Amino acid sequence: MVTRFPNPARRATMKFMSVGLSRVDSRIRRARVDVYGAELDLCTRAATIFWHRFGQVPLVVGEGAWVPLPEPMGDLRGRLVVEGVDRRTCALLEHRLARGNRDWTYERGPWVGAEATARAAGVDAGAAGVLRKVLWLFYCERWPLQFADGCGWGSGGYGPLIAAALADPAHMRARWELLILTGALQWPACEGGLERIASHSHGEEFYAAP
């Protein structure tokens, strides 16, 4: 159901969002994709989706919740559960709401532990290195959330992936390499590469607070 802003103050909030922030609210994260905007309260995990075209009165088109991924990712990534807003729009906004941790690099982060754990469990070095890249790329390239479990960021962590690699090494390595080459099935494999990982750079938006 579409509702108009109930008061001028809320309308001003959306206008403020649309032209960019001059200060940081420590609990509010905002994103915009085309005519849609999202406002996320990290304290209450409440999410509001707006429709706002230039010159038009902003409309609230959906209200719901933000469901973060399990730790250690946590609120860096999460799902928008908003009734009345299509899944594709939510996915685009989820991508823009994603944030990074400045302390994480390809050489330092959860993927390093995943590789070490995999090798200690008996996964060969090559496959363990590919697993590390999968976790890293899901994080830094903000892969779609439907791949979270298969990339080691679900509720089971990367343990199930290691178990699967021990049971069927060739199959799991091929699957991981396909994810890397296609950016989690976002482009043809011929456009990807397996050796582009460590040089990946981020824009400041990725680290913007909160």
C-alpha positions in Angstrom: 0.0 0.0 0.0 1.4 3.4 -1.0 1.3 6.2 1.7 2.4 9.8 1.6 4.7 11.2 4.2 2.6 12.0 7.2 4.3 15.3 7.9 6.7 17.8 6.4 9.6 16.7 8.7 9.6 13.2 7.2 9.4 14.7 3.7 12.4 16.8 4.5 14.3 13.7 5.6 13.8 12.1 2.3 14.8 15.3 0.5 18.0 15.4 2.6 18.6 11.8 1.6 18.2 12.4 -2.1 20.7 15.2 -2.3 23.4 13.6 -0.1 24.4 13.7 3.5 26.4 16.5 5.0 26.8 14.7 8.3 26.7 11.1 9.4 23.9 9.6 11.5 25.6 6.8 13.5 22.6 4.5 13.2 21.0 5.3 9.8 22.2 3.9 6.5 20.8 5.1 3.2 20.9 4.0 -0.4 19.3 5.0 -3.6 18.8 3.1 -6.9 17.1 5.0 -9.7 13.8 6.3 -8.3 13.9 4.1 -5.2 15.6 4.9 -1.9 16.1 2.9 1.3 16.5 4.0 4.8 17.8 1.5 7.3 17.9 1.9 11.1 20.7 -0.2 12.3 19.5 -0.1 15.9 16.0 -1.3 15.3 16.7 -3.1 12.0 13.7 -1.3 10.6 13.8 -0.6 6.8 11.8 1.8 4.8 11.6 1.9 1.0 10.7 5.2 -0.8 9.7 6.1 -4.3 11.0 9.5 -5.2 11.3 11.1 -8.6 12.7 14.6 -8.9 10.0 17.2 -8.4 7.6 14.7 -7.0 6.4 14.2 -3.4 8.3 11.2 -1.9 6.1 8.1 -1.2 6.7 5.3 1.3 6.1 2.1 -0.8 7.2 -0.4 1.8 8.2 -0.9 5.4 9.9 -4.0 6.8 13.0 -5.4 8.4 16.8 -5.7 7.7 18.1 -9.2 8.4 21.9 -9.2 8.7 24.1 -12.1 7.6 25.6 -14.1 10.4 28.9 -12.9 12.0 31.5 -12.1 11.1 29.8 -10.3 8.2 26.9 -9.1 10.3 25.4 -5.8 9.3 27.9 -5.3 6.5 25.4 -7.3 4.4 21.8 -8.1 5.0 18.4 -8.8 3.4 15.5 -6.4 3.1 12.3 -8.2 4.0 9.8 -5.6 2.9 6.2 -6.4 1.9 5.0 -4.8 -1.3 8.4 -4.2 -2.9 9.6 -6.6 -5.6 12.6 -8.8 -5.0 14.7 -7.3 -7.8 14.4 -3.8 -6.3 15.2 -5.1 -2.9 18.3 -6.9 -4.3 19.5 -3.7 -5.9 19.1 -1.7 -2.7 20.8 -4.5 -0.7 23.8 -4.2 -3.0 24.0 -0.5 -2.4 23.5 -0.8 1.4 26.4 -3.2 1.7 29.5 -1.9 3.5 33.1 -3.0 3.9 35.5 -3.4 6.9 38.6 -1.3 6.4 40.6 -3.8 8.4 39.8 -6.6 5.9 42.1 -7.2 2.9 42.7 -10.2 0.8 45.7 -10.9 3.1 43.7 -10.3 6.3 40.1 -11.4 6.9 37.8 -14.4 7.5 38.8 -16.0 4.1 42.4 -16.5 5.4 41.0 -18.7 8.2 38.8 -20.5 5.8 41.8 -21.4 3.6 43.9 -22.6 6.6 41.0 -24.6 8.0 40.4 -26.3 4.7 44.0 -27.3 4.3 44.2 -28.6 7.8 41.1 -30.7 7.1 42.7 -32.3 4.1 41.6 -30.1 1.2 44.4 -29.7 -1.3 46.1 -26.3 -1.4 44.8 -25.3 -4.8 41.1 -25.9 -3.9 41.6 -24.2 -0.5 43.0 -21.2 -2.3 39.9 -21.1 -4.5 37.6 -21.3 -1.5 39.5 -18.3 0.0 38.8 -16.3 -3.2 35.1 -17.2 -3.2 34.7 -15.8 0.3 36.7 -12.7 -0.5 34.8 -12.0 -3.7 31.4 -12.5 -2.2 32.3 -9.8 0.3 34.2 -7.3 -1.8 32.2 -7.5 -5.0 28.9 -7.6 -3.1 27.7 -10.8 -4.8 23.9 -11.5 -4.7 22.7 -12.7 -1.3 21.2 -15.9 -2.7 24.8 -17.1 -2.9 25.7 -16.5 0.7 25.4 -20.1 1.9 27.3 -21.4 -1.1 30.1 -18.9 -0.5 30.6 -19.6 3.2 28.6 -16.7 4.6 25.5 -18.5 5.7 24.5 -19.7 9.1 26.8 -22.8 8.8 29.8 -20.7 7.8 32.4 -22.3 5.5 32.4 -25.7 7.4 29.8 -27.3 5.0 31.8 -26.2 2.0 35.0 -27.8 3.4 33.0 -31.0 4.0 31.7 -31.0 0.5 35.1 -30.4 -0.9 36.5 -33.4 1.0 33.6 -35.6 -0.3 33.8 -34.4 -4.0 36.9 -32.3 -4.6 36.6 -31.9 -8.3 32.9 -30.9 -8.3 33.4 -28.3 -5.5 36.4 -26.7 -7.1 34.7 -26.5 -10.5 31.7 -24.9 -8.8 33.8 -22.3 -7.0 35.8 -21.5 -10.1 32.5 -21.0 -12.0 31.4 -18.5 -9.3 34.6 -16.6 -9.6 34.6 -16.5 -13.4 31.0 -15.3 -13.6 30.8 -13.1 -10.6 28.2 -15.4 -9.1 26.5 -16.0 -12.4 26.3 -12.2 -13.3 28.3 -12.4 -16.5 29.6 -14.9 -19.0 32.6 -17.0 -17.8 34.7 -15.8 -20.7 34.6 -12.3 -19.2 36.0 -13.4 -15.9 39.4 -14.4 -14.6 40.8 -16.5 -11.7 43.8 -14.3 -11.0 42.3 -10.8 -10.6 41.5 -11.1 -6.9 44.2 -9.3 -4.9 44.2 -6.2 -7.0 40.5 -5.4 -6.4 40.0 -1.9 -5.1 37.0 -0.2 -3.4 35.4 3.2 -3.6 34.8 5.3 -0.5 31.1 4.5 -0.6 31.9 0.9 0.3 33.4 2.1 3.6 31.0 4.9 4.3 29.6 5.0 7.8 27.4 3.6 9.3 
